[in-house]
Amino acid sequence: MELLRQAVHRAGTKVTQSLAGDLNTKQKANGDFVTWIDFEVNRILKESIKEDFPDDGWLSEETQDSSERFSKRRVWIVDPIDGTRELIKGIPEFAISAALVQDGIPVVGIIFNPLKDEFFSAVRGEGVYLNEQRVDGTRARTSRLSILASRSEFRAGKFKPFEPHANIQPVGSIAYKLALVAAGKADATVSLDPKNEWDIAAGVLLVEESGGKVTDKQGAPFVFNQRNTLVSGVVAACVGTYEAVEILIRENTTRPGQNLD
C-alpha cells in the first residue's frame, strides 16, 4: 500500500502540473480519447511497481496486454486516467485507479482524484480511508435513492425510467463514482453499459470494504484477471441498499420498450 500510495501521489502531481499545457489528445479506434497524461501516469505507476515487484502481472488500459498475466497469482490492474473526457474538459470527475489483485480478488486499491485532492484507499479486511481518515459507507435512508450515473448513459436517456423513483446525478469516472459510494456520498452507482476490469478493480474493493455490495448487471460477483476484460455493467450500493437498487433496475429495464441493454 505504501509503495502504491507514493506512486499514485507522484502521478497525481504530474497530472495537476500538466493540465494547463497541450494534452496532445488523440482518439482511439474504439472512440475513446487518450492524452499524453494517460501514458505518463501509466509509466510512473508501472515503473514504480515493477521495480519492487518484478514478478507480478500487469494489466492496464494504456499498456499492450500480455498473456503472461494469466500465469500470475498477483496482478496489478490499473487505469491511469479513468474519465479522460472529463480531464480534457477540466471537469474534476476523473481519477487514477490502481489495484492489486490476488487470485482474482482485489486486495489493495487506491482511487485518487487529483483536482479535488480526494485519496480513497483500502486494504482487504482493513476498511476504507479518505485522505487517511477512515470513512463509514453507511448512509441515512431517505424516500428516494441517490444514484450516480454515467454522463454518456445519462445523456443517452438510459436513466429516464429511473428518474421518477430516484435522484440521478451524472458523474464522470466510474472509478470515482465507486469511491464516492464507498465513502457514503451516494446510495449507489449503476453502469448499464460494459466496463473494463481496469475501470472498476480498485472501486470494487473500496465498496466491499465499506460494507456495501457490488456486482455485474446479472448480480454475479467480479473475478478479475480474465482473458476478456469486459464486464457486462456494474451495480454498486452502500450498506443495506443493494436490494432496493437491484429491484429498481429490474423493474425499469425489462418492461416492453424499456430494455436499456
C-alpha positions in Angstrom: 0.0 0.0 0.0 2.8 2.5 0.9 4.5 1.8 -2.4 1.3 2.3 -4.4 0.4 5.4 -2.3 3.7 7.1 -3.1 3.5 6.2 -6.8 -0.1 7.5 -7.2 0.7 10.7 -5.4 3.6 11.3 -7.8 1.4 10.6 -10.7 -1.3 12.9 -9.4 1.2 15.7 -9.0 2.2 15.2 -12.7 -1.4 15.5 -13.7 -2.1 18.7 -11.9 1.1 20.3 -13.2 0.3 19.3 -16.8 -3.3 20.2 -17.2 -2.6 23.8 -18.4 -0.4 22.6 -21.3 -1.1 20.8 -24.5 -2.6 17.4 -23.8 -1.8 16.0 -27.2 -5.2 14.4 -27.3 -5.9 11.6 -29.7 -8.9 9.4 -30.4 -8.6 5.6 -30.2 -10.1 3.2 -32.7 -13.0 2.5 -30.2 -13.8 6.2 -30.0 -12.3 6.8 -26.6 -9.9 9.6 -26.1 -6.3 9.4 -24.7 -3.8 12.1 -23.8 -0.1 12.1 -23.1 -1.0 12.4 -19.4 -2.7 8.9 -19.6 0.6 7.5 -20.9 2.8 9.4 -18.4 0.7 8.3 -15.4 0.9 4.7 -16.7 4.7 5.0 -17.0 5.1 6.3 -13.4 2.9 3.6 -11.9 4.4 0.7 -13.9 8.0 1.7 -13.3 7.4 2.2 -9.6 5.5 -1.0 -9.0 7.6 -3.3 -11.3 10.8 -2.1 -9.7 9.8 -3.6 -6.3 7.5 -6.4 -7.6 9.0 -7.5 -10.9 7.4 -10.9 -10.8 3.8 -9.6 -10.5 1.5 -9.4 -13.5 0.3 -6.2 -15.1 -2.9 -5.1 -16.8 -3.5 -1.5 -17.7 -5.7 0.3 -20.2 -2.6 2.0 -21.6 -0.2 -1.0 -21.9 -0.3 -3.6 -24.6 -1.8 -6.7 -22.9 0.2 -9.8 -22.4 -0.9 -13.4 -21.7 1.9 -13.5 -19.1 -0.5 -12.2 -16.5 -2.6 -15.4 -16.6 0.3 -17.3 -15.0 0.5 -14.9 -12.1 -1.3 -15.1 -8.7 -0.8 -11.4 -8.2 -1.7 -8.9 -10.9 -1.8 -5.1 -10.8 -4.8 -3.7 -12.6 -4.5 0.0 -13.5 -6.5 2.7 -15.2 -4.0 5.6 -15.4 -6.8 8.1 -16.0 -10.4 6.9 -15.7 -12.6 9.7 -17.1 -10.2 11.1 -19.8 -13.1 13.1 -21.4 -13.6 14.9 -18.0 -9.8 15.5 -17.8 -9.8 17.1 -21.3 -12.7 19.4 -20.4 -11.3 20.3 -17.0 -14.2 18.7 -15.1 -12.9 17.4 -11.7 -14.5 14.0 -12.0 -11.6 11.9 -13.3 -9.4 9.6 -11.2 -6.3 7.5 -11.1 -7.3 3.9 -10.3 -5.0 1.1 -9.3 -5.5 -2.2 -7.6 -3.5 -5.3 -6.6 -5.5 -8.5 -7.4 -4.6 -11.8 -5.9 -6.2 -15.0 -7.2 -8.8 -12.8 -9.0 -9.7 -10.8 -5.9 -8.7 -7.2 -5.3 -6.7 -6.9 -2.0 -5.2 -3.4 -2.3 -6.9 -0.4 -4.0 -6.4 3.3 -4.5 -8.6 5.8 -6.3 -7.2 9.4 -6.5 -9.0 12.5 -7.8 -6.1 14.9 -8.0 -8.1 18.0 -8.8 -10.2 17.5 -5.6 -7.3 16.0 -3.7 -9.5 13.1 -2.7 -7.4 10.0 -2.0 -9.5 6.9 -1.4 -7.7 3.7 -0.3 -8.4 0.2 1.0 -6.7 -3.0 2.0 -8.9 -6.0 2.2 -10.1 -6.5 5.8 -9.0 -3.1 6.9 -11.8 -0.7 5.8 -11.9 2.3 3.6 -10.0 5.6 4.0 -10.4 9.0 2.5 -7.3 11.1 2.9 -6.1 8.8 5.6 -9.2 9.1 7.7 -11.4 6.0 8.0 -14.9 6.6 6.5 -18.2 4.9 7.1 -20.1 3.9 4.0 -23.4 3.9 5.8 -26.0 6.5 4.8 -29.3 7.6 6.3 -32.1 6.1 4.2 -34.4 8.6 2.5 -37.5 8.1 0.5 -35.6 8.4 -2.8 -32.3 6.7 -3.7 -29.3 8.8 -4.7 -27.7 7.1 -7.8 -24.6 8.3 -9.6 -24.8 7.6 -13.3 -22.5 7.7 -16.3 -22.6 11.0 -18.1 -22.8 9.4 -21.5 -25.6 7.0 -20.4 -27.5 9.8 -18.8 -27.3 12.0 -22.0 -28.5 9.0 -24.0 -31.6 8.8 -21.9 -30.9 5.4 -20.4 -31.8 6.6 -16.9 -35.1 8.2 -17.8 -37.1 5.2 -16.4 -35.3 5.7 -13.0 -36.0 9.4 -12.6 -39.5 9.1 -11.1 -38.1 6.8 -8.4 -34.5 8.1 -7.6 -32.3 11.2 -7.7 -30.0 10.6 -10.7 -26.7 12.5 -10.7 -24.4 12.2 -13.8 -20.7 11.9 -12.8 -17.7 11.1 -14.9 -15.3 8.3 -13.9 -16.8 5.0 -12.8 -13.8 4.6 -10.5 -14.6 7.9 -8.9 -18.3 7.0 -8.6 -17.5 3.8 -6.9 -15.2 5.6 -4.4 -18.0 8.1 -3.6 -20.4 5.3 -2.9 -17.8 3.6 -0.7 -17.4 6.8 1.3 -21.1 7.2 1.8 -21.5 10.2 -0.6 -24.3 8.4 -2.6 -26.5 5.4 -2.2 -25.4 3.7 -5.4 -23.8 3.9 -8.8 -25.0 1.9 -11.8 -23.4 1.4 -15.1 -25.7 -0.1 -17.7 -23.0 -0.3 -20.4 -20.0 -2.7 -20.3 -16.9 -1.6 -18.4 -13.3 -3.0 -18.3 -11.6 -4.6 -15.4 -9.2 -1.6 -15.0 -12.2 0.7 -14.6 -13.5 -1.0 -11.6 -11.0 -3.2 -9.8 -10.0 -0.7 -7.1 -13.5 0.6 -6.7 -14.9 -2.9 -6.2 -12.6 -3.3 -3.2 -13.5 0.1 -1.8 -17.2 -0.7 -1.9 -16.8 -4.1 -0.4 -14.6 -2.8 2.4 -17.2 -0.1 3.2 -19.7 -2.9 3.8 -21.6 -2.3 0.6 -22.2 -4.7 -2.3 -21.1 -4.6 -5.9 -21.8 -7.0 -8.8 -22.2 -7.1 -12.5 -25.7 -6.5 -14.0 -26.6 -10.1 -13.6 -25.9 -10.0 -9.8 -22.7 -12.0 -10.1 -19.5 -11.0 -8.1 -16.4 -10.0 -10.0 -13.4 -12.2 -10.6 -10.5 -10.3 -12.1 -7.6 -11.1 -14.4 -9.9 -12.7 -17.1 -9.0 -13.1 -20.7 -12.0 -11.0 -21.7 -11.6 -7.9 -19.5 -15.0 -6.5 -20.3 -17.8 -6.9 -17.7 -21.5 -6.5 -18.5 -22.0 -3.5 -16.3 -21.8 -2.5 -12.6 -24.3 -2.3 -9.8 -22.8 -0.9 -6.6 -24.6 0.2 -3.4 -23.7 1.2 0.1 -24.6 -0.7 3.2 -28.2 -2.2 3.2 -29.1 -0.6 -0.2 -28.2 -3.1 -2.9 -31.5 -5.0 -2.9 -33.6 -1.8 -3.4 -31.3 -0.7 -6.2 -31.4 -4.2 -7.8 -35.2 -4.1 -7.7 -35.3 -0.7 -9.2 -33.1 -1.8 -12.1 -35.0 -5.0 -12.7 -38.4 -3.2 -12.8 -37.2 -0.4 -15.1 -35.1 -2.3 -17.6 -37.3 -5.2 -18.5 -40.6 -3.6 -19.4 -41.6 -3.6 -23.1 -39.9 -0.8 -24.9 -37.7 0.0 -21.9 -34.9 -2.5 -22.2 -31.8 -0.4 -21.6 -29.2 -3.0 -22.5 
